[in-house]
Amino acid sequence: MNISRLGEAPDYRFSLANERTFLAWIRTALGFLAAGVGLDQLAP
């Protein structure tokens, strides 16, 4: 089974789904970073 067919444009739904997943990881990383900075500010 060949996932990527030669000569055909990829299905845009897969590209959009991959971008949503990537942006979700970025959002999660920024949340952890903000939480870490916030905790660092609270710690004596």
N, C-alpha and C positions, 0 to 999 in steps of 0.2 A: 504494500500500500504506500503510495507516494503522497505525502502530505502537501508538498509544494509542487504544484503543476507548472512545468516550464512553459513560458510564453503567455501565461494568463495573469491578470491582475489579482492580487490577494484580496480576499473578502474583507471589506472595510470594517465589518463587525468585529473581526479578530483584532484588527489594529486599534479600534476604539476600546475594546475590552482590555487589551494590553496597556493602553495609555491610562485607563481608569485604575488599573491595578498599580501601575507605577506611581500615579498621583496619590493613591491611598497610602502607599509605603512612605512617600515623601511627607504627607500630612502626619502620619504616625511618628516619623522621626522628628519632625519639628515639634510635635507635642511632647515627646520625651525630652527633647532639648530644652524646651520652655520649662517643663517640670523640674529638670535638673538645675537650671539657673535659678528658679524660684526657691527650691530647697536650699541651694547654696546661699542665697540671700538671707534665709531664715536661720541657718545654722550659726551658732556663735563662733 
